[in-house]
Amino acid sequence: MSDGLAEARRLCAFVALVADTPAPPRTELHWRLHGAIEQAAARAGIDFLAVHLQMLGDGALVVFPAGVNEPRAFAALVRVFRGGLPAEGQAPVRIRLAAAVGRPEAATIEVARLAESPSAHPGAVLDVVLGREGIGA
């Protein structure tokens, strides 16, 4: 029997370095991604402890809790990552932000697929791709 939480609609995002970007050391990258996602959650008024975060290679998978204001949470992610996640004194790195909504198991698969799709904006510091349902639909 399900408690309903796994089936609830969630905003999922995958944040990753664009392949042609010189990457900082992985540990540093993970700390920078963690800090940026924590900052985005705070901007959106979301308790970071309720956010599921999984570091994966040169990126991070984020699953927001059910019931969050999806447009606000997504806008916070864009605001935080639009600068390219620069470390102090370093040039920005190119970031791809993929987002989708739905049941977590389906939305996480969709963001992984979107993150690997061809870029619509090659050369952009922040390349955003959205799932078929959009955000806040």
Backbone as JSON, one array per atom type, in Angstrom:
{
  "sequence": "MSDGLAEARRLCAFVALVADTPAPPRTELHWRLHGAIEQAAARAGIDFLAVHLQMLGDGALVVFPAGVNEPRAFAALVRVFRGGLPAEGQAPVRIRLAAAVGRPEAATIEVARLAESPSAHPGAVLDVVLGREGIGA",
  "N": [[0.83, -1.18, 0.0], [0.54, 2.22, -0.8], [1.78, 5.31, 0.53], [1.12, 7.58, -0.75], [2.94, 9.62, -1.12], [5.06, 8.94, -2.87], [3.72, 8.88, -5.23], [2.91, 11.43, -5.7], [2.91, 14.5, -7.53], [5.94, 15.96, -8.53], [8.53, 18.43, -8.75], [11.3, 17.94, -10.64], [14.76, 18.2, -11.24], [17.71, 18.32, -13.23], [20.96, 19.24, -12.97], [23.8, 20.06, -14.7], [27.23, 20.15, -15.78], [28.09, 21.44, -18.95], [29.37, 19.46, -21.53], [31.66, 20.45, -22.96], [32.86, 22.19, -21.25], [35.52, 23.29, -19.2], [36.03, 21.47, -16.35], [35.85, 22.0, -12.82], [37.64, 20.38, -10.09], [36.01, 17.35, -9.12], [35.03, 17.06, -6.43], [35.02, 19.72, -5.54], [33.23, 20.78, -7.43], [30.87, 19.39, -6.72], [30.41, 20.42, -4.13], [29.97, 23.1, -4.81], [27.68, 22.88, -6.46], [25.88, 21.78, -4.57], [25.74, 23.91, -2.71], [24.64, 25.92, -4.34], [22.15, 24.82, -5.02], [21.01, 24.6, -2.52], [20.84, 27.32, -1.94], [18.99, 28.09, -3.93], [16.71, 26.69, -3.05], [16.25, 28.02, -0.63], [15.68, 30.61, -1.61], [13.26, 30.06, -2.82], [11.68, 29.52, -0.7], [11.68, 26.96, 0.37], [12.21, 24.24, 2.51], [15.38, 23.08, 2.75], [16.11, 20.62, 3.76], [14.04, 19.0, 3.02], [14.41, 18.54, 0.4], [15.39, 16.26, -2.05], [18.54, 15.28, -2.96], [20.94, 14.22, -5.22], [24.16, 13.63, -6.05], [25.7, 13.22, -9.15], [28.2, 12.24, -11.1], [29.24, 14.8, -13.17], [27.22, 16.46, -12.27], [23.97, 17.08, -10.73], [21.08, 15.57, -9.39], [17.92, 16.7, -8.57], [15.13, 16.53, -6.5], [12.28, 18.06, -5.69], [10.14, 18.6, -2.82], [6.73, 17.35, -2.66], [4.01, 19.47, -3.54], [5.25, 21.97, -3.61], [5.61, 25.35, -4.78], [5.91, 25.22, -7.99], [6.66, 26.95, -10.26], [7.94, 29.02, -8.84], [10.04, 27.66, -7.52], [11.46, 26.68, -9.74], [12.15, 29.09, -11.0], [13.86, 30.11, -9.06], [15.98, 28.29, -9.24], [16.89, 28.91, -11.84], [17.68, 31.6, -11.47], [19.79, 31.27, -9.66], [21.61, 29.67, -11.11], [22.09, 31.04, -13.48], [24.37, 32.55, -13.67], [26.38, 30.76, -14.18], [27.67, 29.3, -12.19], [30.14, 30.29, -11.01], [33.3, 30.05, -9.35], [34.94, 31.96, -6.84], [36.87, 34.39, -8.41], [37.1, 32.93, -10.76], [36.25, 32.02, -14.15], [32.87, 31.67, -15.37], [31.29, 28.43, -15.56], [29.74, 26.45, -18.1], [26.36, 25.57, -17.84], [23.81, 23.11, -17.86], [20.42, 23.01, -17.36], [17.91, 20.94, -16.71], [14.46, 20.36, -16.44], [11.51, 18.82, -15.15], [8.14, 17.8, -14.45], [6.11, 15.62, -12.46], [5.28, 12.24, -11.44], [7.82, 11.09, -9.28], [9.47, 8.89, -10.23], [9.02, 8.88, -12.99], [9.52, 11.54, -13.74], [12.22, 11.9, -13.06], [13.48, 10.24, -14.87], [12.78, 11.55, -17.21], [14.12, 14.06, -16.91], [16.76, 13.23, -16.99], [16.91, 12.29, -19.63], [16.37, 14.68, -20.99], [18.57, 16.21, -20.2], [20.58, 15.06, -21.67], [19.91, 15.66, -24.24], [20.23, 17.35, -27.49], [21.65, 20.63, -27.49], [19.73, 23.59, -27.48], [20.71, 26.06, -27.38], [23.62, 26.5, -28.05], [26.7, 27.38, -26.56], [25.64, 29.11, -24.68], [25.73, 30.35, -21.32], [23.9, 29.38, -19.48], [21.85, 26.77, -20.22], [18.63, 25.92, -20.68], [16.26, 23.34, -20.49], [13.0, 22.05, -20.78], [10.56, 19.72, -19.56], [7.83, 17.88, -21.13], [5.38, 18.54, -19.9], [5.74, 21.05, -18.89], [6.28, 23.69, -16.48], [4.48, 24.09, -13.57], [2.12, 23.47, -14.8]],
  "CA": [[0.0, 0.0, 0.0], [1.35, 3.42, -0.92], [1.39, 6.42, 1.39], [0.75, 8.69, -1.62], [4.04, 10.55, -1.35], [5.82, 8.55, -4.05], [2.91, 9.11, -6.41], [2.6, 12.85, -5.82], [3.63, 15.27, -8.55], [7.15, 16.63, -8.0], [9.43, 19.12, -9.66], [12.62, 17.3, -10.67], [15.71, 18.94, -12.09], [19.07, 17.8, -13.35], [21.88, 20.34, -13.23], [25.06, 19.43, -15.09], [28.16, 20.9, -16.6], [28.07, 21.14, -20.38], [30.54, 18.6, -21.78], [32.86, 21.13, -23.44], [33.29, 23.13, -20.23], [36.56, 22.77, -18.32], [35.4, 21.21, -15.06], [36.66, 22.03, -11.6], [37.7, 19.05, -9.48], [34.65, 16.86, -8.84], [34.62, 17.38, -5.06], [34.69, 21.15, -5.53], [32.0, 20.94, -8.21], [29.74, 18.9, -5.93], [30.13, 21.4, -3.08], [29.39, 24.3, -5.43], [26.31, 22.54, -6.84], [25.12, 21.65, -3.34], [25.5, 25.26, -2.18], [23.73, 26.65, -5.24], [20.81, 24.23, -4.9], [20.53, 25.02, -1.2], [20.47, 28.73, -2.09], [17.75, 28.15, -4.71], [15.63, 26.25, -2.18], [15.98, 29.11, 0.3], [15.0, 31.68, -2.36], [11.9, 29.63, -3.14], [10.96, 29.27, 0.53], [11.58, 25.5, 0.55], [13.14, 23.68, 3.49], [16.36, 22.3, 2.01], [16.13, 19.26, 4.28], [12.98, 18.24, 2.35], [14.83, 18.38, -1.0], [16.23, 15.08, -2.29], [19.67, 15.7, -3.79], [21.85, 13.12, -5.54], [25.26, 14.05, -6.91], [25.95, 12.22, -10.18], [29.24, 12.66, -12.04], [29.42, 16.25, -13.26], [25.93, 17.1, -12.09], [23.16, 16.76, -9.55], [19.65, 15.33, -9.57], [17.19, 17.35, -7.49], [13.7, 16.26, -6.45], [11.66, 18.93, -4.7], [9.01, 17.95, -2.15], [5.4, 17.53, -3.25], [3.26, 20.64, -3.1], [5.95, 23.25, -3.69], [5.25, 26.25, -5.88], [6.86, 24.8, -9.03], [7.27, 28.07, -10.97], [8.85, 29.75, -7.95], [11.24, 26.85, -7.32], [12.2, 26.66, -11.0], [12.72, 30.44, -11.19], [14.99, 30.22, -8.14], [17.1, 27.54, -9.85], [17.41, 29.7, -12.97], [18.39, 32.77, -10.94], [21.05, 30.85, -9.04], [22.55, 29.09, -12.08], [22.29, 31.85, -14.69], [25.74, 33.06, -13.69], [27.32, 29.72, -14.56], [28.29, 28.66, -11.04], [31.57, 30.62, -10.92], [33.98, 30.13, -8.07], [35.54, 33.28, -6.71], [38.04, 34.61, -9.25], [37.13, 32.04, -11.92], [35.23, 32.23, -15.18], [31.73, 30.77, -15.2], [31.22, 27.19, -16.33], [28.44, 26.33, -18.76], [25.46, 24.69, -17.1], [22.54, 22.7, -18.48], [19.39, 22.81, -16.35], [16.74, 20.24, -17.26], [13.42, 20.26, -15.42], [10.26, 18.16, -15.52], [7.24, 17.54, -13.32], [5.35, 14.38, -12.54], [5.66, 11.28, -10.42], [9.29, 11.13, -9.25], [10.16, 7.9, -11.06], [8.9, 9.29, -14.4], [10.14, 12.86, -13.94], [13.68, 11.79, -13.01], [13.89, 9.67, -16.16], [12.63, 12.6, -18.22], [15.18, 15.07, -16.81], [18.01, 12.61, -17.47], [16.83, 12.3, -21.1], [16.49, 16.08, -21.43], [19.94, 16.67, -19.97], [21.43, 14.5, -22.72], [19.41, 16.07, -25.56], [21.03, 18.39, -28.12], [21.43, 21.97, -26.97], [19.05, 24.57, -28.32], [21.46, 27.31, -27.24], [25.05, 26.21, -27.87], [27.51, 28.52, -26.15], [25.01, 29.86, -23.6], [26.21, 30.0, -19.99], [22.85, 28.54, -18.91], [20.99, 26.17, -21.24], [17.49, 25.37, -19.95], [15.33, 22.51, -21.24], [11.85, 21.7, -19.95], [9.79, 18.55, -19.91], [6.65, 18.11, -21.95], [4.26, 19.13, -19.15], [6.05, 22.42, -18.47], [6.38, 23.92, -15.05], [3.28, 24.71, -13.04], [0.99, 23.17, -15.68]],
  "C": [[0.88, 1.24, 0.0], [0.85, 4.49, 0.04], [1.03, 7.66, 0.58], [1.89, 9.63, -1.93], [4.81, 10.21, -2.62], [5.05, 8.85, -5.33], [2.59, 10.58, -6.65], [3.47, 13.51, -6.89], [4.78, 16.01, -7.88], [7.84, 17.38, -9.12], [10.78, 18.44, -9.52], [13.51, 18.11, -11.6], [17.03, 18.19, -12.11], [19.94, 18.98, -13.76], [23.23, 19.72, -13.54], [25.95, 20.4, -15.85], [27.97, 20.5, -18.05], [29.41, 20.48, -20.71], [31.8, 19.36, -22.2], [33.39, 22.17, -22.45], [34.42, 22.52, -19.42], [35.98, 22.65, -16.9], [36.37, 21.43, -13.9], [36.77, 20.62, -11.05], [36.31, 18.64, -8.99], [34.18, 17.2, -7.43], [34.22, 18.85, -4.95], [33.39, 21.42, -6.28], [30.79, 20.52, -7.39], [29.4, 19.87, -4.8], [29.49, 22.66, -3.66], [27.94, 24.05, -5.87], [25.41, 22.45, -5.61], [24.76, 23.03, -2.79], [24.52, 26.04, -3.02], [22.3, 26.12, -5.13], [20.2, 24.59, -3.54], [20.08, 26.48, -1.24], [19.16, 28.87, -2.87], [16.55, 27.73, -3.86], [15.25, 27.37, -1.21], [15.24, 30.26, -0.39], [13.54, 31.34, -2.64], [11.08, 29.35, -1.89], [10.76, 27.8, 0.83], [12.62, 25.06, 1.56], [14.1, 22.75, 2.74], [16.42, 20.85, 2.49], [15.06, 18.38, 3.64], [13.31, 17.98, 0.87], [15.7, 17.13, -1.1], [17.29, 15.49, -3.31], [20.61, 14.53, -3.97], [22.92, 13.65, -6.49], [25.59, 12.9, -7.87], [27.0, 12.75, -11.15], [29.45, 14.15, -12.01], [28.1, 16.99, -13.1], [25.24, 16.66, -10.82], [21.71, 16.57, -9.96], [18.95, 15.89, -8.35], [15.71, 16.98, -7.6], [13.12, 17.09, -5.32], [10.48, 18.22, -4.04], [7.68, 18.24, -2.86], [4.77, 18.81, -2.69], [3.99, 21.96, -3.16], [5.39, 24.08, -4.84], [6.28, 26.01, -6.98], [7.47, 25.98, -9.79], [8.26, 28.85, -10.11], [10.15, 28.98, -7.73], [12.1, 26.82, -8.58], [12.88, 28.01, -11.25], [13.93, 30.64, -10.27], [16.2, 29.47, -8.67], [17.72, 28.34, -10.99], [18.21, 30.89, -12.45], [19.75, 32.38, -10.37], [22.06, 30.39, -10.09], [22.81, 29.95, -13.3], [23.68, 32.45, -14.78], [26.78, 32.01, -14.01], [28.1, 29.11, -13.43], [29.78, 29.01, -10.9], [32.09, 30.53, -9.48], [34.63, 31.51, -8.02], [36.82, 33.38, -7.55], [38.14, 33.72, -10.47], [36.03, 32.41, -12.91], [34.06, 31.28, -14.94], [31.88, 29.51, -16.04], [29.84, 27.13, -16.96], [27.63, 25.25, -18.08], [24.25, 24.34, -17.96], [21.59, 22.38, -17.32], [18.18, 22.19, -17.03], [15.73, 20.09, -16.14], [12.17, 19.6, -15.99], [9.43, 17.98, -14.26], [6.5, 16.24, -13.55], [5.69, 13.5, -11.36], [7.19, 11.18, -10.43], [9.98, 10.13, -10.17], [10.09, 8.27, -12.54], [9.64, 10.6, -14.65], [11.66, 12.78, -13.9], [14.21, 11.18, -14.3], [13.82, 10.74, -17.24], [13.74, 13.64, -18.11], [16.52, 14.51, -17.25], [18.04, 12.61, -18.99], [17.02, 13.72, -21.63], [17.92, 16.6, -21.28], [20.89, 16.19, -21.06], [21.01, 14.94, -24.12], [20.29, 17.17, -26.16], [20.65, 19.78, -27.59], [20.71, 22.85, -27.98], [19.82, 25.89, -28.34], [22.94, 27.04, -27.03], [25.81, 27.49, -27.51], [26.91, 29.33, -25.02], [25.6, 29.42, -22.26], [25.2, 29.1, -19.3], [21.93, 28.07, -20.02], [19.87, 25.45, -20.5], [16.62, 24.54, -20.91], [14.24, 22.03, -20.29], [11.17, 20.45, -20.47], [8.49, 18.9, -20.61], [5.48, 18.72, -21.21], [4.52, 20.59, -18.78], [6.11, 22.5, -16.96], [5.12, 24.63, -14.58], [2.05, 24.47, -13.89], [-0.1, 22.43, -14.95]]
}
